[in-house]
């Protein structure tokens, strides 16, 4: 049951209007990880709800409670729940996405204002959130707009769950999903879940994803003097927090990516007999890695080794230091208190609960070796479970058929290196098949400077998501 040609033509004819709506969305600075932007994230919740209502979707702004961030007590931005259709003869599809974004400043290295969508001559739509994840969320809106304006019934019953805290651990969402999955809840009766919040491996081949790494995000704080000190007066006379922190951060991972926290890498079993062949078949190369990174810096020349490092092995990355001097010029201060942040991307059977005591014991052990008089504080900021599922399901067949119809090629079946904490919650709470059907390309630069979404991927991706719904609808008739 392919999508009607009328739908595909509608998407083409309305491309400019769809891009304008994406521009409107990008202009809302919905940075979830900075308390200064919390009202903008809440504004985005309301904007998404209003957009859904305009195309015939019943919505609810679900209160997720409050939390503490950077010492501030804040209201969590409400999740947007939506539903349209209640035909018992149709499959019910739940779609998920997020409307919060990573921080972005021109001074970070952006060539344009990150919160003003810039359309480049090559068709790239540059702006924070264009690919991650406002573009894909609006893809679903584009589909709903066609059916609403043309008074066409959707081929499925549709349920929506769009949140504003994904970039900060999806706080409060797990409990909401579990609640709404019960009898009478918004997700009661859902047959499958589709998430569009990841990317192709490269710039050529569409992808369907059946696994994600989890996440454990940590903060190491070293505190010493009561105030910042003059290095000319106190240098070599006191224990310096920055020196201690750098020493500890240097014990976490080596330059080849091996995790140095005892027991973390060892927790993961080696590949099974034919597993490496799965990675060998994927349309991917070391050039793809380095083109996406913008430099020739791949850890290995072995494609399989690199892919397994991204998909089926854990990784540890150092993210930054707070409390230290940042900016141009010279400032010869000894910081009184500094914090280093790092994360571990997890794979089965790892969980945040299993890894935390290993990370804590290692950091405390390394700190003890320093013989310092400074004080240590170690905390986990947030975590998410890894997820892998069976691809032999009608949900995946619908996605494969839709991909072939729109792109005229077979999709790569991949596990992904990123983390979407709620994925496993959907799978367990609903007991249904979950898949990831990405819109963007591997070079979109999500979380990085000059994030972009190609116009062709936005438009063809909208067609793909719509065609997927029609293929799921066809599954109901079998």
C-alpha positions as CSV (number, residue, x, y, z in Angstrom):
1,X,0.0,0.0,0.0
2,X,2.3,2.8,-1.2
3,X,1.7,6.4,-0.3
4,X,-0.6,8.1,-2.8
5,X,1.1,10.2,-5.4
6,X,-1.1,13.1,-4.3
7,X,0.7,13.1,-0.9
8,X,4.2,13.0,-2.5
9,X,3.3,15.8,-4.9
10,X,1.9,17.8,-2.0
11,X,5.1,17.6,-0.1
12,X,7.1,18.8,-3.1
13,X,4.7,21.7,-3.7
14,X,4.8,22.8,-0.1
15,X,8.5,22.5,0.4
16,X,9.1,26.2,0.9
17,X,6.3,26.5,3.4
18,X,7.7,23.5,5.3
19,X,11.1,25.1,5.4
20,X,9.6,28.4,6.7
21,X,8.0,26.5,9.5
22,X,11.4,24.9,10.3
23,X,12.9,28.4,10.4
24,X,10.2,29.4,12.9
25,X,11.0,26.4,15.1
26,X,14.8,27.0,15.0
27,X,14.3,30.6,16.1
28,X,13.0,29.4,19.5
29,X,16.1,28.9,21.6
30,X,15.0,25.7,23.3
31,X,18.3,24.8,25.1
32,X,17.3,22.4,27.8
33,X,20.7,22.2,29.5
34,X,20.9,25.9,30.5
35,X,18.4,27.3,33.1
36,X,18.6,30.7,31.3
37,X,16.7,29.2,28.4
38,X,14.0,27.2,30.3
39,X,11.2,29.6,29.3
40,X,12.2,29.2,25.7
41,X,11.9,25.4,26.0
42,X,8.4,25.8,27.5
43,X,7.6,28.2,24.7
44,X,8.6,25.5,22.3
45,X,6.2,23.0,24.1
46,X,3.3,25.3,23.5
47,X,4.3,26.0,19.9
48,X,4.4,22.3,19.0
49,X,1.1,21.8,20.7
50,X,-0.5,24.6,18.8
51,X,0.9,23.3,15.5
52,X,-0.6,19.9,16.2
53,X,-4.0,21.3,17.1
54,X,-4.0,23.3,13.8
55,X,-3.9,20.0,11.8
56,X,-6.6,18.2,13.8
57,X,-4.6,16.5,16.5
58,X,-5.9,16.4,20.1
59,X,-3.1,17.4,22.4
60,X,-2.2,17.6,26.1
61,X,0.7,19.4,27.8
62,X,1.9,16.8,30.3
63,X,3.3,18.1,33.5
64,X,6.6,16.4,34.3
65,X,7.2,18.1,37.6
66,X,10.3,20.0,38.7
67,X,14.0,19.4,39.0
68,X,17.2,21.1,40.1
69,X,19.8,22.3,37.6
70,X,22.9,24.3,38.5
71,X,21.5,24.8,41.9
72,X,18.2,26.2,40.6
73,X,14.7,24.7,41.2
74,X,13.1,24.7,37.8
75,X,9.8,23.5,36.2
76,X,10.5,20.7,33.7
77,X,9.1,21.7,30.2
78,X,5.9,19.8,29.6
79,X,5.9,16.9,27.2
80,X,3.4,17.2,24.3
81,X,1.1,14.3,23.9
82,X,-1.1,14.0,20.8
83,X,-3.6,11.6,19.3
84,X,-5.7,11.4,16.2
85,X,-7.8,8.4,15.0
86,X,-9.3,5.5,17.0
87,X,-10.3,3.0,14.3
88,X,-10.0,-0.5,15.8
89,X,-9.3,-1.8,12.2
90,X,-6.1,0.2,11.9
91,X,-2.7,-0.1,13.5
92,X,-1.9,2.5,16.1
93,X,1.6,4.1,15.7
94,X,3.3,6.1,18.4
95,X,5.9,8.6,17.1
96,X,8.5,10.2,19.3
97,X,10.8,13.2,18.9
98,X,12.3,16.1,20.9
99,X,12.2,19.8,20.5
100,X,15.0,20.8,22.8
101,X,18.5,21.5,21.5
102,X,22.2,21.7,22.5
103,X,23.7,25.1,23.4
104,X,25.0,27.2,20.5
105,X,26.8,30.5,20.2
106,X,28.4,32.2,17.2
107,X,31.6,32.4,19.3
108,X,31.7,28.6,19.3
109,X,32.6,28.7,15.6
110,X,29.3,29.0,13.8
111,X,29.5,30.7,10.5
112,X,25.9,32.1,10.9
113,X,23.5,32.8,13.7
114,X,22.7,29.3,15.1
115,X,19.1,30.3,15.9
116,X,18.3,31.8,12.5
117,X,17.8,29.1,9.9
118,X,20.2,29.9,7.0
119,X,19.4,28.3,3.6
120,X,22.7,27.9,1.7
121,X,23.0,27.8,-2.1
122,X,23.8,24.0,-1.9
123,X,20.4,23.4,-0.2
124,X,21.7,23.0,3.3
125,X,19.4,24.3,6.1
126,X,21.8,25.5,8.8
127,X,20.6,26.1,12.3
128,X,20.6,24.6,15.8
129,X,18.1,21.8,15.9
130,X,17.5,21.6,12.1
131,X,18.5,18.0,12.1
132,X,18.4,17.2,15.8
133,X,15.5,17.0,16.2
134,X,13.2,19.8,15.0
135,X,13.4,18.9,11.3
136,X,12.2,15.3,11.9
137,X,9.5,16.4,14.4
138,X,8.2,18.8,11.7
139,X,8.2,15.9,9.2
140,X,5.4,14.4,11.1
141,X,3.6,17.7,11.1
142,X,4.0,18.0,7.4
143,X,2.3,14.7,6.9
144,X,-0.6,15.6,9.2
145,X,-1.0,18.9,7.4
146,X,-1.6,17.1,4.1
147,X,-4.2,14.8,5.5
148,X,-6.0,17.6,7.4
149,X,-6.1,20.1,4.5
150,X,-7.2,17.5,2.0
151,X,-9.7,15.8,4.4
152,X,-7.9,12.5,4.0
153,X,-8.0,9.8,6.7
154,X,-4.6,8.7,8.0
155,X,-3.8,5.1,7.2
156,X,-3.1,4.5,10.9
157,X,-4.2,5.8,14.3
158,X,-1.4,8.2,15.4
159,X,-0.1,9.0,18.8
160,X,2.6,11.6,19.4
161,X,5.1,12.0,22.3
162,X,7.3,15.1,21.8
163,X,9.6,16.2,24.7
164,X,11.8,19.1,25.7
165,X,14.5,17.4,27.9
166,X,16.1,14.8,25.6
167,X,19.4,16.6,25.5
168,X,19.4,16.6,29.3
169,X,18.5,13.0,30.1
170,X,14.7,13.1,29.4
171,X,14.0,13.8,33.1
172,X,10.5,12.8,34.1
173,X,9.6,11.1,30.8
174,X,10.1,7.5,31.8
175,X,7.4,7.8,34.5
176,X,5.0,9.5,32.1
177,X,5.5,6.8,29.4
178,X,4.8,4.1,32.0
179,X,1.7,5.9,33.2
180,X,0.3,6.6,29.7
181,X,1.0,3.0,28.6
182,X,-1.6,1.7,31.1
183,X,-5.2,1.0,30.3
184,X,-6.9,4.3,29.3
185,X,-3.7,6.1,28.9
186,X,-2.7,8.1,25.8
187,X,-0.5,5.2,24.6
188,X,-2.9,2.4,25.4
189,X,-3.4,0.2,22.3
190,X,-0.2,1.3,20.5
191,X,1.1,-1.4,18.1
192,X,4.5,0.0,17.3
193,X,6.8,2.9,17.8
194,X,8.8,5.0,15.3
195,X,11.5,7.4,16.4
196,X,13.2,9.8,14.0
197,X,16.1,11.2,16.0
198,X,19.3,9.8,14.4
199,X,21.2,9.9,11.1
200,X,22.4,7.9,8.1
201,X,25.9,6.4,8.5
202,X,27.0,8.4,5.4
203,X,25.6,10.9,2.9
204,X,24.5,8.2,0.4
205,X,22.5,5.4,2.0
206,X,19.3,5.6,4.0
207,X,19.4,3.8,7.3
208,X,17.1,1.9,9.7
209,X,18.4,1.6,13.3
210,X,17.7,-1.3,15.7
211,X,20.1,-0.5,18.5
212,X,21.3,2.4,20.6
213,X,24.0,2.9,23.2
214,X,23.1,4.0,26.6
215,X,24.7,6.8,28.6
216,X,26.2,7.5,32.0
217,X,27.2,11.2,32.5
218,X,29.5,12.2,35.3
219,X,30.9,15.3,37.1
220,X,34.1,15.3,39.0
221,X,34.6,18.3,41.3
222,X,37.8,19.3,43.1
223,X,37.6,22.0,45.7
224,X,40.5,23.6,47.6
225,X,41.1,27.2,48.6
226,X,38.2,29.4,49.8
227,X,38.7,31.7,46.8
228,X,40.6,32.0,43.5
229,X,44.3,32.7,44.2
230,X,47.0,34.7,42.5
231,X,49.4,32.2,40.9
232,X,52.4,34.5,41.5
233,X,51.7,34.6,45.2
234,X,50.4,31.0,45.8
235,X,52.0,29.0,42.9
236,X,54.0,26.1,44.3
237,X,52.7,26.9,47.8
238,X,49.3,25.2,47.8
239,X,47.6,22.1,46.3
240,X,45.9,23.4,43.1
241,X,42.4,21.9,42.2
242,X,43.0,22.2,38.5
243,X,46.2,20.2,38.7
244,X,44.4,17.4,40.6
245,X,41.5,17.4,38.2
246,X,43.7,17.2,35.1
247,X,45.5,14.2,36.7
248,X,42.3,12.4,37.3
249,X,40.7,13.1,33.9
250,X,43.9,11.7,32.3
251,X,43.3,8.3,33.9
252,X,39.9,7.7,32.4
253,X,40.7,6.9,28.7
254,X,43.7,6.5,26.5
255,X,44.4,8.1,23.1
256,X,43.2,5.0,21.3
257,X,39.8,5.2,23.0
258,X,40.3,2.3,25.5
259,X,38.5,2.9,28.7
260,X,40.9,2.8,31.6
261,X,38.3,2.3,34.4
262,X,38.8,-1.3,35.5
263,X,35.9,-3.5,34.6
264,X,34.0,-1.3,32.1
265,X,35.4,-2.6,28.8
266,X,35.6,-6.1,30.3
267,X,31.9,-6.1,31.0
268,X,31.1,-6.5,27.2
269,X,31.4,-9.9,25.6
270,X,33.5,-10.3,22.4
271,X,31.8,-10.4,19.0
272,X,30.1,-13.7,18.1
273,X,31.4,-15.8,15.3
274,X,29.9,-14.0,12.3
275,X,29.1,-10.6,13.8
276,X,31.9,-8.8,12.1
277,X,30.4,-9.7,8.7
278,X,27.4,-7.5,9.6
279,X,29.6,-4.5,9.8
280,X,31.6,-5.3,6.8
281,X,28.5,-5.2,4.6
282,X,27.5,-1.7,5.7
283,X,28.0,1.1,3.2
284,X,30.6,2.9,5.2
285,X,34.3,3.8,4.9
286,X,37.0,5.5,6.9
287,X,36.6,8.4,4.5
288,X,33.0,8.8,5.7
289,X,34.2,9.0,9.3
290,X,36.9,11.6,8.4
291,X,34.7,13.6,6.1
292,X,32.1,13.9,8.8
293,X,34.7,14.8,11.4
294,X,36.3,17.3,9.1
295,X,39.8,15.9,9.5
296,X,41.9,12.7,9.0
297,X,41.7,11.5,12.6
298,X,40.1,8.1,12.6
299,X,41.4,5.8,15.3
300,X,42.0,2.9,12.8
301,X,42.1,2.2,9.1
302,X,39.9,-0.9,9.7
303,X,36.3,0.0,8.8
304,X,34.9,-2.9,10.9
305,X,36.9,-1.9,14.0
306,X,35.7,1.7,13.7
307,X,32.1,0.7,13.2
308,X,32.2,-1.6,16.1
309,X,33.7,1.2,18.2
310,X,30.7,3.3,17.3
311,X,27.9,0.7,17.6
312,X,28.7,-2.3,19.8
313,X,31.5,-1.2,22.2
314,X,31.4,1.4,25.0
315,X,33.2,4.7,24.7
316,X,34.4,7.3,27.1
317,X,34.6,11.0,26.2
318,X,35.9,14.0,28.1
319,X,33.6,17.0,27.7
320,X,34.9,20.0,29.5
321,X,36.0,21.8,32.6
322,X,33.9,24.3,34.6
323,X,35.3,26.9,36.9
324,X,38.5,27.5,35.0
325,X,39.5,30.6,33.0
326,X,37.8,30.6,29.6
327,X,38.4,33.3,27.0
328,X,41.0,35.3,25.2
329,X,44.0,37.0,26.8
330,X,45.9,35.8,29.9
331,X,44.5,35.3,33.4
332,X,47.0,34.0,35.9
333,X,44.5,32.7,38.5
334,X,44.5,29.5,40.4
335,X,40.8,28.4,40.4
336,X,39.4,27.6,43.9
337,X,37.0,25.0,42.5
338,X,36.8,23.2,39.2
339,X,34.6,20.4,37.7
340,X,35.3,18.1,34.9
341,X,32.6,16.3,33.0
342,X,32.8,13.0,31.1
343,X,30.4,10.4,29.8
344,X,30.4,6.7,29.0
345,X,28.3,5.4,26.1
346,X,27.0,2.0,27.2
347,X,26.2,-1.2,25.4
348,X,24.4,-4.3,26.6
349,X,24.8,-5.7,29.3
350,X,26.0,-2.4,30.8
351,X,23.7,-0.2,32.7
352,X,24.2,3.1,34.5
353,X,23.7,1.2,37.8
354,X,26.4,-1.3,37.0
355,X,29.0,1.2,35.8
356,X,28.5,3.9,38.4
357,X,30.3,2.1,41.3
358,X,33.2,1.2,38.9
359,X,33.6,4.8,37.8
360,X,33.3,6.2,41.4
361,X,35.8,3.7,42.8
362,X,38.3,4.5,40.1
363,X,38.1,8.3,40.5
364,X,38.3,8.0,44.3
365,X,41.3,5.6,44.0
366,X,43.2,7.9,41.6
367,X,42.4,10.9,43.8
368,X,43.8,9.1,46.8
369,X,47.1,8.5,45.0
370,X,47.6,12.3,44.6
371,X,48.2,12.9,48.3
372,X,46.4,16.2,47.9
373,X,44.6,18.2,50.6
374,X,41.9,19.3,48.2
375,X,38.4,17.8,48.4
376,X,36.7,15.5,45.8
377,X,33.0,15.2,44.9
378,X,31.9,12.7,42.3
379,X,28.3,12.5,40.9
380,X,26.3,11.1,38.1
381,X,24.3,13.8,36.4
382,X,22.1,11.5,34.3
383,X,22.0,8.1,32.6
384,X,20.1,6.0,30.0
385,X,19.9,2.4,29.2
386,X,21.2,0.8,25.9
387,X,18.7,-0.8,23.6
388,X,18.8,-3.5,20.9
389,X,15.8,-5.2,19.2
390,X,14.8,-7.9,16.7
391,X,14.6,-6.6,13.1
392,X,12.4,-9.5,11.9
393,X,9.1,-7.7,12.5
394,X,6.4,-6.2,10.3
395,X,7.3,-2.8,11.7
396,X,10.8,-3.1,10.2
397,X,9.5,-4.5,7.0
398,X,7.2,-1.5,6.6
399,X,10.2,0.8,7.1
400,X,12.3,-1.1,4.6
401,X,9.5,-1.1,2.0
402,X,9.0,2.6,2.5
403,X,12.7,3.3,2.2
404,X,12.9,1.4,-1.1
405,X,9.9,3.3,-2.4
406,X,11.3,6.8,-1.6
407,X,15.1,6.2,-2.2
408,X,15.0,3.3,-4.6
409,X,17.7,1.5,-2.6
410,X,18.0,-1.0,0.3
411,X,18.6,0.7,3.7
412,X,21.6,-0.1,5.9
413,X,20.5,-1.8,9.1
414,X,22.5,-0.3,11.9
415,X,23.0,0.0,15.6
416,X,23.8,3.6,16.6
417,X,26.4,5.2,18.8
418,X,24.1,7.8,20.3
419,X,21.6,7.5,23.1
420,X,17.9,8.1,23.3
421,X,17.1,7.2,26.9
422,X,13.3,6.7,26.4
423,X,13.7,4.1,23.6
424,X,14.0,1.1,26.0
425,X,11.2,2.5,28.1
426,X,8.9,2.5,25.2
427,X,9.8,-1.1,24.3
428,X,9.4,-2.4,27.8
429,X,6.3,-0.4,28.9
430,X,4.4,-1.0,25.7
431,X,5.8,-4.4,24.8
432,X,5.9,-3.5,21.1
433,X,8.4,-3.1,18.3
434,X,10.4,0.1,18.3
435,X,12.5,1.4,15.4
436,X,14.5,4.4,14.4
437,X,13.9,5.8,11.0
438,X,16.3,8.8,10.5
439,X,15.8,11.8,8.3
440,X,19.3,13.4,8.4
441,X,22.7,12.5,6.9
442,X,25.9,11.4,8.7
443,X,27.5,14.8,8.1
444,X,24.7,16.9,9.6
445,X,26.9,17.9,12.6
446,X,24.3,17.4,15.4
447,X,25.6,18.8,18.7
448,X,28.3,20.5,16.7
449,X,28.8,23.9,15.1
450,X,27.0,24.7,11.8
451,X,24.5,21.9,12.3
452,X,22.5,21.4,9.1
453,X,19.8,19.4,7.4
454,X,19.9,19.0,3.7
455,X,16.7,20.3,1.9
456,X,16.5,17.0,0.0
457,X,16.6,15.0,3.3
458,X,13.9,17.2,4.9
459,X,11.6,16.8,1.9
460,X,12.3,13.2,1.0
461,X,12.4,12.4,4.7
462,X,8.9,13.7,5.1
463,X,7.8,11.5,2.2
464,X,9.6,8.5,3.9
465,X,7.9,9.0,7.2
466,X,4.5,9.4,5.5
467,X,5.1,6.3,3.3
468,X,6.1,4.3,6.4
469,X,2.7,5.1,7.9
470,X,1.0,3.8,4.8
471,X,3.1,0.6,4.8
472,X,2.2,0.1,8.5
473,X,-1.4,0.6,7.5
474,X,-1.0,-2.1,4.9
475,X,0.2,-4.5,7.6
476,X,-3.2,-4.2,9.3
477,X,-4.9,-5.7,6.3
478,X,-2.6,-8.8,6.3
